[in-house]
Amino acid sequence: MDVLYGYEISSTLYLQMNYSHAQGWFALVSTVADLRTTFLFFFPIWFHLQTAVGVKLVWVAVVGDWFNLVLKWLMFGERPYWWVKETVYYGNLTVPQIKQFPMTCETGPGSPSGHAMGAAGVHYAMVTSLLPFLQGDDPLKRWCLQGLLWTLFWCVQVCVSLSRVFIAAHFPHQVIAGVVTGIAVAKAFNRVSWIYSASLKDYMQTILCLLFVALGLYVLLDAVSINPYWSLIKAQKWCIQSEWVHLDTTPFAGLLRNAGALFGLGLSLNLPSQGDMEKHKSGENSVIYRLTCTAATLPILSLIDSFRLPTSTRAVFYLLSFCKSATIPLTTITVVPYCISALANVYQRIKLH
């Protein structure tokens, strides 16, 4: 693999040398490509406007990120920013001087890229969900709109991939693998229908299955004398700024964060009050109601996301990550619609009197 890594590291060096002026853009793209954007932005918008798509986005994001974790633990992929510090590939030659950035020091193994995989899966799910709305009598117009959507999709994937290579978080083959596997996960969920009527029991069984498989793989690696946190050790050793190594990028942080999101979704969708709020969605003012819920949800979720969790104790951080993630779908599906519905009922009473 060193030969492949050595060949591909030149792409990182090329981007950093020739496109250093685009550092801010690449950092922004990597930030937006994080699954946090899906939970805080895409999910609430889609859920209030097209509920089934919102549900699918959470499933694609959670299962895709879990699959990414499993693949990372099995593939032992290096990351450019630490590989150049440890490799003997260059021998007596000059080792490339790779720059690091605040988003460089990811702590998990490198292959496949989680950002590329998440972005590809989520955006593929959104694009394929939009395609049925583009059916019309004019084939040329339909073809142009579909072509525009897919062009935007691939532009996003290219930008995300380049940003991950630029900041030295991934090698090119890792982002390509991420895009391919992300699309595969999204395509699989395009054929799954039971998630839209899943009970809370189904959600709990799925969460436990994901957790137990991940924990089982962790124990198996440890049993064969492979430290599952080998990549965290390398990140802490070779990151030029210790504060750039964040606990929330560790594998278990992502696992518990996603489990919390899925739990919150399952709990919210199966609460008794959910049926009452569906009446507002199907009423005469459903469009206004949905848009109001969307407009109210986004700033509240941003406020929730702004709370920083204590990192002094890893177990406490993981637990709080689970709880914090669970509040996102709870707020989106239950709290905000309940408050909007209550205000609408009060307004109607006042209007009648």
C-alpha atoms as a printed R data frame, in Angstrom:
    type eleno elety resid chain resno       x       y       z
1   ATOM     1    CA   MET     A     1   0.000   0.000   0.000
2   ATOM     2    CA   ASP     A     2   2.930   2.351   0.553
3   ATOM     3    CA   VAL     A     3   3.424   2.600  -3.223
4   ATOM     4    CA   LEU     A     4  -0.223   3.664  -3.647
5   ATOM     5    CA   TYR     A     5  -0.015   6.073  -0.716
6   ATOM     6    CA   GLY     A     6   3.224   7.534  -2.072
7   ATOM     7    CA   TYR     A     7   1.683   8.080  -5.495
8   ATOM     8    CA   GLU     A     8  -1.510   9.614  -4.099
9   ATOM     9    CA   ILE     A     9   0.177  11.906  -1.580
10  ATOM    10    CA   SER     A    10   1.333  13.959  -4.549
11  ATOM    11    CA   SER     A    11  -2.302  14.935  -5.182
12  ATOM    12    CA   THR     A    12  -2.544  16.422  -1.689
13  ATOM    13    CA   LEU     A    13   0.743  18.240  -2.208
14  ATOM    14    CA   TYR     A    14  -0.420  19.529  -5.612
15  ATOM    15    CA   LEU     A    15  -3.709  20.872  -4.231
16  ATOM    16    CA   GLN     A    16  -2.051  22.527  -1.252
17  ATOM    17    CA   MET     A    17   0.623  24.171  -3.390
18  ATOM    18    CA   ASN     A    18  -1.586  25.365  -6.249
19  ATOM    19    CA   TYR     A    19  -4.902  26.031  -4.519
20  ATOM    20    CA   SER     A    20  -3.850  27.402  -1.151
21  ATOM    21    CA   HIS     A    21  -6.057  30.435  -1.850
22  ATOM    22    CA   ALA     A    22  -9.084  28.109  -1.716
23  ATOM    23    CA   GLN     A    23  -8.346  26.919   1.820
24  ATOM    24    CA   GLY     A    24 -11.453  28.641   3.203
25  ATOM    25    CA   TRP     A    25 -13.660  27.057   0.538
26  ATOM    26    CA   PHE     A    26 -12.316  23.551   1.152
27  ATOM    27    CA   ALA     A    27 -12.785  23.981   4.911
28  ATOM    28    CA   LEU     A    28 -16.377  25.107   4.360
29  ATOM    29    CA   VAL     A    29 -17.121  22.153   2.093
30  ATOM    30    CA   SER     A    30 -15.753  19.684   4.660
31  ATOM    31    CA   THR     A    31 -17.863  21.322   7.357
32  ATOM    32    CA   VAL     A    32 -21.054  21.210   5.301
33  ATOM    33    CA   ALA     A    33 -20.360  17.589   4.249
34  ATOM    34    CA   ASP     A    34 -20.400  16.466   7.884
35  ATOM    35    CA   LEU     A    35 -23.480  14.427   8.851
36  ATOM    36    CA   ARG     A    36 -24.287  17.125  11.388
37  ATOM    37    CA   THR     A    37 -25.640  19.145   8.440
38  ATOM    38    CA   THR     A    38 -27.990  16.296   7.557
39  ATOM    39    CA   PHE     A    39 -29.459  16.101  11.056
40  ATOM    40    CA   LEU     A    40 -29.637  19.862  11.673
41  ATOM    41    CA   PHE     A    41 -30.657  21.082   8.222
42  ATOM    42    CA   PHE     A    42 -31.686  18.531   5.596
43  ATOM    43    CA   PHE     A    43 -33.692  16.292   7.937
44  ATOM    44    CA   PRO     A    44 -35.995  18.955   9.467
45  ATOM    45    CA   ILE     A    45 -36.668  20.585   6.101
46  ATOM    46    CA   TRP     A    46 -37.497  17.324   4.384
47  ATOM    47    CA   PHE     A    47 -39.450  15.911   7.329
48  ATOM    48    CA   HIS     A    48 -41.850  18.851   7.490
49  ATOM    49    CA   LEU     A    49 -42.244  19.101   3.727
50  ATOM    50    CA   GLN     A    50 -42.082  15.393   2.784
51  ATOM    51    CA   THR     A    51 -42.056  13.227   5.907
52  ATOM    52    CA   ALA     A    52 -41.010   9.953   4.268
53  ATOM    53    CA   VAL     A    53 -37.895  11.529   2.768
54  ATOM    54    CA   GLY     A    54 -36.895  12.969   6.139
55  ATOM    55    CA   VAL     A    55 -37.203   9.532   7.722
56  ATOM    56    CA   LYS     A    56 -35.152   7.961   4.939
57  ATOM    57    CA   LEU     A    57 -32.382  10.542   5.312
58  ATOM    58    CA   VAL     A    58 -31.881   9.632   8.965
59  ATOM    59    CA   TRP     A    59 -31.752   5.922   8.168
60  ATOM    60    CA   VAL     A    60 -29.315   6.439   5.304
61  ATOM    61    CA   ALA     A    61 -27.093   8.656   7.461
62  ATOM    62    CA   VAL     A    62 -27.109   6.376  10.517
63  ATOM    63    CA   VAL     A    63 -26.721   3.014   8.796
64  ATOM    64    CA   GLY     A    64 -24.242   4.460   6.304
65  ATOM    65    CA   ASP     A    65 -22.068   5.880   9.081
66  ATOM    66    CA   TRP     A    66 -22.241   2.588  10.987
67  ATOM    67    CA   PHE     A    67 -21.186   0.717   7.844
68  ATOM    68    CA   ASN     A    68 -18.369   3.236   7.441
69  ATOM    69    CA   LEU     A    69 -17.176   2.491  10.987
70  ATOM    70    CA   VAL     A    70 -17.162  -1.263  10.343
71  ATOM    71    CA   LEU     A    71 -15.255  -0.847   7.078
72  ATOM    72    CA   LYS     A    72 -12.717   1.460   8.718
73  ATOM    73    CA   TRP     A    73 -11.986  -1.050  11.469
74  ATOM    74    CA   LEU     A    74 -11.602  -3.827   8.902
75  ATOM    75    CA   MET     A    75  -9.542  -1.945   6.294
76  ATOM    76    CA   PHE     A    76  -6.999  -0.196   8.587
77  ATOM    77    CA   GLY     A    77  -6.665   2.765   6.239
78  ATOM    78    CA   GLU     A    78  -3.913   5.287   6.951
79  ATOM    79    CA   ARG     A    79  -4.415   9.047   6.788
80  ATOM    80    CA   PRO     A    80  -2.008  11.297   4.831
81  ATOM    81    CA   TYR     A    81  -1.155  13.619   7.707
82  ATOM    82    CA   TRP     A    82   0.294  10.826   9.843
83  ATOM    83    CA   TRP     A    83   1.436   8.468   7.078
84  ATOM    84    CA   VAL     A    84   4.063  10.949   5.790
85  ATOM    85    CA   LYS     A    85   5.474  11.187   9.318
86  ATOM    86    CA   GLU     A    86   5.928   7.428   9.781
87  ATOM    87    CA   THR     A    87   6.578   5.900   6.367
88  ATOM    88    CA   VAL     A    88   9.976   4.618   5.236
89  ATOM    89    CA   TYR     A    89   8.754   4.724   1.637
90  ATOM    90    CA   TYR     A    90  10.861   7.770   0.750
91  ATOM    91    CA   GLY     A    91  14.097   6.418   2.172
92  ATOM    92    CA   ASN     A    92  16.780   9.079   1.720
93  ATOM    93    CA   LEU     A    93  14.521  11.246  -0.423
94  ATOM    94    CA   THR     A    94  12.871  14.400   0.886
95  ATOM    95    CA   VAL     A    95   9.603  13.668   2.639
96  ATOM    96    CA   PRO     A    96   6.693  15.819   1.319
97  ATOM    97    CA   GLN     A    97   5.772  18.657   3.662
98  ATOM    98    CA   ILE     A    98   2.029  18.281   4.080
99  ATOM    99    CA   LYS     A    99   0.119  21.089   5.754
100 ATOM   100    CA   GLN     A   100  -2.405  20.422   8.480
101 ATOM   101    CA   PHE     A   101  -5.594  22.343   9.235
102 ATOM   102    CA   PRO     A   102  -8.096  22.429  12.117
103 ATOM   103    CA   MET     A   103 -10.217  19.772  10.353
104 ATOM   104    CA   THR     A   104  -7.275  17.555   9.358
105 ATOM   105    CA   CYS     A   105  -6.809  15.544  12.526
106 ATOM   106    CA   GLU     A   106  -9.631  13.023  12.243
107 ATOM   107    CA   THR     A   107  -9.062  10.196  14.729
108 ATOM   108    CA   GLY     A   108 -10.600   7.198  12.973
109 ATOM   109    CA   PRO     A   109  -8.958   5.020  10.301
110 ATOM   110    CA   GLY     A   110  -8.953   6.594   6.856
111 ATOM   111    CA   SER     A   111 -10.732   4.181   4.535
112 ATOM   112    CA   PRO     A   112 -13.352   4.777   3.315
113 ATOM   113    CA   SER     A   113 -13.928   8.493   3.798
114 ATOM   114    CA   GLY     A   114 -16.867   9.093   6.120
115 ATOM   115    CA   HIS     A   115 -17.504  12.603   4.823
116 ATOM   116    CA   ALA     A   116 -17.535  11.437   1.196
117 ATOM   117    CA   MET     A   117 -19.688   8.427   2.061
118 ATOM   118    CA   GLY     A   118 -22.185  10.442   4.092
119 ATOM   119    CA   ALA     A   119 -22.455  13.214   1.505
120 ATOM   120    CA   ALA     A   120 -22.903  10.756  -1.363
121 ATOM   121    CA   GLY     A   121 -25.535   8.708   0.472
122 ATOM   122    CA   VAL     A   122 -27.594  11.620   1.742
123 ATOM   123    CA   HIS     A   123 -27.468  13.630  -1.488
124 ATOM   124    CA   TYR     A   124 -28.257  10.563  -3.603
125 ATOM   125    CA   ALA     A   125 -31.306   9.919  -1.408
126 ATOM   126    CA   MET     A   126 -32.454  13.526  -1.825
127 ATOM   127    CA   VAL     A   127 -31.927  13.599  -5.588
128 ATOM   128    CA   THR     A   128 -33.775  10.325  -6.187
129 ATOM   129    CA   SER     A   129 -36.588  11.584  -3.944
130 ATOM   130    CA   LEU     A   130 -36.922  14.714  -6.098
131 ATOM   131    CA   LEU     A   131 -36.985  12.872  -9.422
132 ATOM   132    CA   PRO     A   132 -40.641  11.699  -9.162
133 ATOM   133    CA   PHE     A   133 -41.730  15.349  -8.860
134 ATOM   134    CA   LEU     A   134 -40.113  16.117 -12.213
135 ATOM   135    CA   GLN     A   135 -42.477  13.951 -14.223
136 ATOM   136    CA   GLY     A   136 -44.326  16.025 -16.823
137 ATOM   137    CA   ASP     A   137 -45.593  16.211 -20.378
138 ATOM   138    CA   ASP     A   138 -42.469  17.891 -21.733
139 ATOM   139    CA   PRO     A   139 -39.694  15.255 -22.080
140 ATOM   140    CA   LEU     A   140 -37.043  17.872 -22.893
141 ATOM   141    CA   LYS     A   141 -37.812  19.929 -19.787
142 ATOM   142    CA   ARG     A   142 -37.862  16.795 -17.637
143 ATOM   143    CA   TRP     A   143 -34.548  15.623 -19.063
144 ATOM   144    CA   CYS     A   144 -32.942  19.047 -18.486
145 ATOM   145    CA   LEU     A   145 -34.122  19.218 -14.868
146 ATOM   146    CA   GLN     A   146 -32.922  15.687 -14.162
147 ATOM   147    CA   GLY     A   147 -29.599  16.471 -15.799
148 ATOM   148    CA   LEU     A   148 -29.266  19.592 -13.652
149 ATOM   149    CA   LEU     A   149 -29.941  17.617 -10.467
150 ATOM   150    CA   TRP     A   150 -27.368  14.939 -11.267
151 ATOM   151    CA   THR     A   151 -24.835  17.559 -12.330
152 ATOM   152    CA   LEU     A   152 -25.259  19.301  -8.980
153 ATOM   153    CA   PHE     A   153 -24.965  15.943  -7.218
154 ATOM   154    CA   TRP     A   154 -21.639  15.096  -8.852
155 ATOM   155    CA   CYS     A   155 -20.339  18.637  -8.375
156 ATOM   156    CA   VAL     A   156 -20.963  18.264  -4.652
157 ATOM   157    CA   GLN     A   157 -19.189  14.893  -4.563
158 ATOM   158    CA   VAL     A   158 -16.161  16.271  -6.419
159 ATOM   159    CA   CYS     A   159 -15.954  19.280  -4.085
160 ATOM   160    CA   VAL     A   160 -16.237  17.110  -0.969
161 ATOM   161    CA   SER     A   161 -13.626  14.675  -2.268
162 ATOM   162    CA   LEU     A   162 -11.179  17.437  -3.183
163 ATOM   163    CA   SER     A   163 -11.656  19.114   0.192
164 ATOM   164    CA   ARG     A   164 -10.829  15.908   2.076
165 ATOM   165    CA   VAL     A   165  -7.714  15.368  -0.022
166 ATOM   166    CA   PHE     A   166  -6.674  19.032   0.298
167 ATOM   167    CA   ILE     A   167  -6.762  19.053   4.120
168 ATOM   168    CA   ALA     A   168  -4.758  15.769   4.161
169 ATOM   169    CA   ALA     A   169  -7.498  13.829   5.928
170 ATOM   170    CA   HIS     A   170  -7.812  11.233   3.135
171 ATOM   171    CA   PHE     A   171  -6.077   9.732   0.134
172 ATOM   172    CA   PRO     A   172  -7.939   9.915  -3.217
173 ATOM   173    CA   HIS     A   173  -8.838   6.198  -3.307
174 ATOM   174    CA   GLN     A   174 -10.446   6.579   0.125
175 ATOM   175    CA   VAL     A   175 -12.821   9.310  -0.981
176 ATOM   176    CA   ILE     A   176 -13.698   7.373  -4.132
177 ATOM   177    CA   ALA     A   177 -14.496   4.333  -1.997
178 ATOM   178    CA   GLY     A   178 -16.603   6.572   0.234
179 ATOM   179    CA   VAL     A   179 -18.659   7.931  -2.659
180 ATOM   180    CA   VAL     A   180 -19.279   4.451  -4.089
181 ATOM   181    CA   THR     A   181 -20.298   2.890  -0.768
182 ATOM   182    CA   GLY     A   182 -22.452   5.904   0.130
183 ATOM   183    CA   ILE     A   183 -24.421   5.601  -3.108
184 ATOM   184    CA   ALA     A   184 -24.769   1.846  -2.522
185 ATOM   185    CA   VAL     A   185 -26.290   2.426   0.926
186 ATOM   186    CA   ALA     A   186 -28.719   5.038  -0.440
187 ATOM   187    CA   LYS     A   187 -29.744   2.768  -3.326
188 ATOM   188    CA   ALA     A   188 -30.430  -0.022  -0.829
189 ATOM   189    CA   PHE     A   189 -32.749   2.206   1.223
190 ATOM   190    CA   ASN     A   190 -34.585   3.289  -1.917
191 ATOM   191    CA   ARG     A   191 -35.851  -0.309  -1.974
192 ATOM   192    CA   VAL     A   192 -36.720  -0.533   1.714
193 ATOM   193    CA   SER     A   193 -40.275   0.389   2.745
194 ATOM   194    CA   TRP     A   194 -40.675  -0.996   6.279
195 ATOM   195    CA   ILE     A   195 -38.755   1.926   7.831
196 ATOM   196    CA   TYR     A   196 -41.738   4.225   7.182
197 ATOM   197    CA   SER     A   197 -44.040   2.144   9.393
198 ATOM   198    CA   ALA     A   198 -41.472   0.793  11.861
199 ATOM   199    CA   SER     A   199 -42.543   0.537  15.500
200 ATOM   200    CA   LEU     A   200 -40.462   1.681  18.456
201 ATOM   201    CA   LYS     A   201 -39.593  -1.989  18.996
202 ATOM   202    CA   ASP     A   202 -38.199  -2.166  15.447
203 ATOM   203    CA   TYR     A   203 -36.082   0.910  16.122
204 ATOM   204    CA   MET     A   204 -34.764  -0.494  19.406
205 ATOM   205    CA   GLN     A   205 -33.901  -3.834  17.803
206 ATOM   206    CA   THR     A   206 -32.063  -2.064  14.973
207 ATOM   207    CA   ILE     A   207 -30.117   0.134  17.402
208 ATOM   208    CA   LEU     A   208 -29.128  -2.839  19.556
209 ATOM   209    CA   CYS     A   209 -28.071  -4.779  16.464
210 ATOM   210    CA   LEU     A   210 -25.854  -1.927  15.260
211 ATOM   211    CA   LEU     A   211 -24.319  -1.486  18.723
212 ATOM   212    CA   PHE     A   212 -23.700  -5.181  19.337
213 ATOM   213    CA   VAL     A   213 -22.099  -5.755  15.930
214 ATOM   214    CA   ALA     A   214 -19.785  -2.773  16.441
215 ATOM   215    CA   LEU     A   215 -18.933  -3.847  19.994
216 ATOM   216    CA   GLY     A   216 -18.392  -7.420  18.809
217 ATOM   217    CA   LEU     A   217 -15.949  -6.236  16.162
218 ATOM   218    CA   TYR     A   218 -14.198  -4.088  18.788
219 ATOM   219    CA   VAL     A   219 -13.799  -7.085  21.097
220 ATOM   220    CA   LEU     A   220 -12.621  -9.281  18.215
221 ATOM   221    CA   LEU     A   221  -9.935  -6.804  17.219
222 ATOM   222    CA   ASP     A   222  -8.815  -6.496  20.816
223 ATOM   223    CA   ALA     A   223  -8.739 -10.292  21.161
224 ATOM   224    CA   VAL     A   224  -6.295 -10.607  18.249
225 ATOM   225    CA   SER     A   225  -4.043  -7.944  19.792
226 ATOM   226    CA   ILE     A   226  -5.157  -5.124  17.497
227 ATOM   227    CA   ASN     A   227  -5.860  -1.907  19.358
228 ATOM   228    CA   PRO     A   228  -9.158  -0.544  17.928
229 ATOM   229    CA   TYR     A   229  -7.942   2.905  18.919
230 ATOM   230    CA   TRP     A   230  -4.644   2.648  17.042
231 ATOM   231    CA   SER     A   231  -5.661   5.524  14.795
232 ATOM   232    CA   LEU     A   232  -6.463   7.770  17.772
233 ATOM   233    CA   ILE     A   233  -2.947   7.192  19.097
234 ATOM   234    CA   LYS     A   234  -1.483   8.225  15.730
235 ATOM   235    CA   ALA     A   235  -3.691  11.293  15.565
236 ATOM   236    CA   GLN     A   236  -2.602  12.428  19.010
237 ATOM   237    CA   LYS     A   237   1.034  11.778  18.133
238 ATOM   238    CA   TRP     A   238   1.255  13.487  14.754
239 ATOM   239    CA   CYS     A   239  -1.308  16.287  14.841
240 ATOM   240    CA   ILE     A   240   0.640  19.539  15.089
241 ATOM   241    CA   GLN     A   241  -2.014  21.110  17.345
242 ATOM   242    CA   SER     A   242  -3.362  18.965  20.189
243 ATOM   243    CA   GLU     A   243  -6.596  20.988  20.310
244 ATOM   244    CA   TRP     A   244  -7.350  19.864  16.750
245 ATOM   245    CA   VAL     A   245  -7.820  16.267  17.942
246 ATOM   246    CA   HIS     A   246 -11.491  16.135  18.875
247 ATOM   247    CA   LEU     A   247 -13.135  13.366  20.879
248 ATOM   248    CA   ASP     A   248 -16.284  13.618  18.775
249 ATOM   249    CA   THR     A   249 -14.398  12.234  15.745
250 ATOM   250    CA   THR     A   250 -13.612   8.924  17.481
251 ATOM   251    CA   PRO     A   251 -15.467   5.834  16.222
252 ATOM   252    CA   PHE     A   252 -17.579   5.292  19.346
253 ATOM   253    CA   ALA     A   253 -18.565   8.961  19.519
254 ATOM   254    CA   GLY     A   254 -20.065   8.683  16.040
255 ATOM   255    CA   LEU     A   255 -21.695   5.332  16.866
256 ATOM   256    CA   LEU     A   256 -23.447   6.669  19.987
257 ATOM   257    CA   ARG     A   257 -24.350   9.938  18.274
258 ATOM   258    CA   ASN     A   258 -26.053   8.100  15.413
259 ATOM   259    CA   ALA     A   259 -27.751   5.633  17.751
260 ATOM   260    CA   GLY     A   260 -29.202   8.594  19.628
261 ATOM   261    CA   ALA     A   261 -30.550  10.130  16.433
262 ATOM   262    CA   LEU     A   262 -32.208   6.876  15.406
263 ATOM   263    CA   PHE     A   263 -33.669   6.384  18.894
264 ATOM   264    CA   GLY     A   264 -35.056   9.920  18.901
265 ATOM   265    CA   LEU     A   265 -36.611   9.358  15.484
266 ATOM   266    CA   GLY     A   266 -38.263   6.083  16.510
267 ATOM   267    CA   LEU     A   267 -39.545   7.492  19.794
268 ATOM   268    CA   SER     A   268 -40.933  10.643  18.174
269 ATOM   269    CA   LEU     A   269 -42.739   8.833  15.377
270 ATOM   270    CA   ASN     A   270 -44.411   6.439  17.803
271 ATOM   271    CA   LEU     A   271 -45.633   8.917  20.414
272 ATOM   272    CA   PRO     A   272 -49.451   9.072  20.800
273 ATOM   273    CA   SER     A   273 -49.478  12.836  20.177
274 ATOM   274    CA   GLN     A   274 -48.063  12.309  16.692
275 ATOM   275    CA   GLY     A   275 -51.504  11.426  15.365
276 ATOM   276    CA   ASP     A   276 -52.950  14.772  16.462
277 ATOM   277    CA   MET     A   277 -50.244  16.718  14.688
278 ATOM   278    CA   GLU     A   278 -50.844  14.781  11.478
279 ATOM   279    CA   LYS     A   279 -54.290  16.401  11.366
280 ATOM   280    CA   HIS     A   280 -52.693  19.806  10.992
281 ATOM   281    CA   LYS     A   281 -50.493  18.519   8.187
282 ATOM   282    CA   SER     A   282 -53.510  17.332   6.230
283 ATOM   283    CA   GLY     A   283 -55.706  20.349   6.974
284 ATOM   284    CA   GLU     A   284 -56.496  23.364   4.830
285 ATOM   285    CA   ASN     A   285 -53.503  25.308   6.191
286 ATOM   286    CA   SER     A   286 -51.079  22.395   5.932
287 ATOM   287    CA   VAL     A   287 -48.566  24.303   3.773
288 ATOM   288    CA   ILE     A   288 -48.426  27.218   6.215
289 ATOM   289    CA   TYR     A   289 -48.204  24.795   9.117
290 ATOM   290    CA   ARG     A   290 -45.319  22.854   7.559
291 ATOM   291    CA   LEU     A   291 -43.384  25.982   6.616
292 ATOM   292    CA   THR     A   292 -43.900  27.442  10.088
293 ATOM   293    CA   CYS     A   293 -42.621  24.255  11.702
294 ATOM   294    CA   THR     A   294 -39.587  24.272   9.421
295 ATOM   295    CA   ALA     A   295 -38.796  27.925  10.103
296 ATOM   296    CA   ALA     A   296 -39.109  27.397  13.857
297 ATOM   297    CA   THR     A   297 -37.141  24.154  13.972
298 ATOM   298    CA   LEU     A   298 -33.934  25.271  12.242
299 ATOM   299    CA   PRO     A   299 -32.836  27.967  14.740
300 ATOM   300    CA   ILE     A   300 -33.780  25.775  17.716
301 ATOM   301    CA   LEU     A   301 -31.639  22.912  16.402
302 ATOM   302    CA   SER     A   302 -28.759  25.339  15.840
303 ATOM   303    CA   LEU     A   303 -29.094  26.405  19.464
304 ATOM   304    CA   ILE     A   304 -29.033  22.778  20.628
305 ATOM   305    CA   ASP     A   305 -25.965  22.117  18.500
306 ATOM   306    CA   SER     A   306 -24.174  25.101  20.032
307 ATOM   307    CA   PHE     A   307 -24.031  23.414  23.437
308 ATOM   308    CA   ARG     A   308 -20.581  21.907  23.928
309 ATOM   309    CA   LEU     A   309 -20.319  18.666  25.863
310 ATOM   310    CA   PRO     A   310 -17.681  18.077  28.572
311 ATOM   311    CA   THR     A   311 -14.825  15.903  27.322
312 ATOM   312    CA   SER     A   312 -13.055  15.216  30.615
313 ATOM   313    CA   THR     A   313 -14.603  11.725  30.880
314 ATOM   314    CA   ARG     A   314 -15.012   9.701  27.709
315 ATOM   315    CA   ALA     A   315 -17.971   7.608  28.941
316 ATOM   316    CA   VAL     A   316 -19.911  10.705  30.034
317 ATOM   317    CA   PHE     A   317 -19.174  12.391  26.708
318 ATOM   318    CA   TYR     A   318 -20.520   9.377  24.791
319 ATOM   319    CA   LEU     A   319 -23.676   9.248  26.915
320 ATOM   320    CA   LEU     A   320 -24.347  12.946  26.514
321 ATOM   321    CA   SER     A   321 -23.694  12.650  22.755
322 ATOM   322    CA   PHE     A   322 -26.426  10.004  22.588
323 ATOM   323    CA   CYS     A   323 -28.857  12.213  24.507
324 ATOM   324    CA   LYS     A   324 -28.028  15.348  22.538
325 ATOM   325    CA   SER     A   325 -28.544  13.571  19.213
326 ATOM   326    CA   ALA     A   326 -31.853  12.119  20.396
327 ATOM   327    CA   THR     A   327 -33.182  15.616  21.097
328 ATOM   328    CA   ILE     A   328 -32.791  16.617  17.430
329 ATOM   329    CA   PRO     A   329 -35.577  14.397  15.995
330 ATOM   330    CA   LEU     A   330 -37.609  14.838  19.201
331 ATOM   331    CA   THR     A   331 -37.497  18.604  18.775
332 ATOM   332    CA   THR     A   332 -38.196  18.397  15.034
333 ATOM   333    CA   ILE     A   333 -41.043  15.893  15.139
334 ATOM   334    CA   THR     A   334 -42.675  16.440  18.530
335 ATOM   335    CA   VAL     A   335 -41.730  19.582  20.439
336 ATOM   336    CA   VAL     A   336 -41.919  22.218  17.702
337 ATOM   337    CA   PRO     A   337 -45.063  20.846  15.949
338 ATOM   338    CA   TYR     A   338 -46.793  20.494  19.342
339 ATOM   339    CA   CYS     A   339 -46.033  24.113  20.213
340 ATOM   340    CA   ILE     A   340 -47.122  25.352  16.774
341 ATOM   341    CA   SER     A   341 -50.324  23.303  16.998
342 ATOM   342    CA   ALA     A   342 -51.070  24.633  20.474
343 ATOM   343    CA   LEU     A   343 -50.557  28.217  19.319
344 ATOM   344    CA   ALA     A   344 -52.757  27.576  16.267
345 ATOM   345    CA   ASN     A   345 -55.551  26.205  18.482
346 ATOM   346    CA   VAL     A   346 -55.333  29.214  20.795
347 ATOM   347    CA   TYR     A   347 -55.502  31.521  17.791
348 ATOM   348    CA   GLN     A   348 -58.578  29.718  16.463
349 ATOM   349    CA   ARG     A   349 -60.358  30.030  19.822
350 ATOM   350    CA   ILE     A   350 -59.571  33.722  19.998
351 ATOM   351    CA   LYS     A   351 -60.751  34.178  16.409
352 ATOM   352    CA   LEU     A   352 -64.051  32.387  17.109
353 ATOM   353    CA   HIS     A   353 -64.754  34.562  20.122
